[in-house]
Every structure is written in C-alpha cells, then in structure tokens.
Amino acid sequence: MADTAGTLPTGSTGSPSDFLRNVVGHKVVVRLNSGVDYRGILSCLDGYMNAALENTEEVVNGKVTNNYGDAFVRGNNILYITRQ
C-alpha cells in the first residue's frame, strides 16, 4: 500500500508501475546510463519510459551544470528514476 508521499514503505510488494504512477507530479531524479542526473518534476511518462520533466536541473558529478524549464528524456537513456 502506498503512503501519501507516493513511495512504498520498506518491505512492500508494490510493482514498478505502481511506483511510477505515484511519482508523476512529484520531484524525481532521472539517472541516465551516462551517469548524468536530471532533477525535476515528472510531468508524464509513457510506455517506452520517455520522461517529460519540468523545472529541470542537469547534475554532473554532483554539480548543477544546466537549468532547463522543460526537458524530455528518451526512455532508452534512462538507468533509473527515483523520488527526490
């Protein structure tokens, strides 16, 4: 069962799909295969895991390198998505 923050409690058996549905509209970190992070508000996600973010920061080696209003990340470049 998901809590109000949209994350699953430790030991829960929620699916990845449940997690992704619950984080839409919340701040997330999208880690790319290259190791670069995009941090912003996840506005939508499709079946290919293409992600649209708002108020996005690009973070390389722990330092903010760029700020974007909106960003689109192709799903084949995404290593993982986590709640910020």
N, C-alpha and C positions, 0 to 999 in steps of 0.2 A: 504494500500500500504506500503510495507516495505522500510525502508530507507537503505542507503549504509552500515550501521553498522550491518544489519541483525536483528534488533529488530523492533517491531512495535510501531508506535507513540501512545501516550496515546489516548484512545477512539477508536482505530482501531478495526475492527471486523475480524482480521485475525484468522485463526484456529491454534490450537496447532501443527498440521502437518506442516503448513507454517513456524511457528517459528522454529521447529526442523530442517527442511530443510535448513533454513537460518543460523543456528548456526554451522552446520558441517564445520570444518576447522577453527573455532574460539575458543578462550578461554572460558571455561564454568566452572560452579560449579555444581557438581552432588551431591545432598544431599541424603544420604541413610536413610532408615527407622530408623536406629540406631542413627541417628544424626551426623554421621561422614560425612565429606565433602571430595570429591575428586576434585581437581582443575587441569585442564589441557586443552589440545587442543582436541576437539571432532573430532576424525578421521572418525568414522562411527557409525551408529545407525541402528538397524534392526527393523522389525515389532513387535518384543517382547520387544522392548526398551532396548535390550542389548546394552551397550555402550562401545566403544573402545576409550581410551584416550592416548595421547602422552604427554611426559614431565609432568608427573602427580605428584602432591603433595597430601599426605593424611593429613587432618587437623582435629584434635580432640580438642574440646573446644577452638577453635581459635588459636591453636598452631600447627605448622607443625611437624608431628611425623615421617613421612617417605617420601622419594623421590623415585619415580619409573620412569623408562624410559617409558614403555608402560604398560597400565593396562586395564583389561577387567572387567566390572561390569555387573552382571546379572540384567536384567530388573525388576525382581520381588523384588529386593532390593532397587530400586530407588524410592524415595519420589517425587523429582522434579529435573529438570535441568533448570538452569538459565544462562544467559550470564554474564561473569565476566567483 
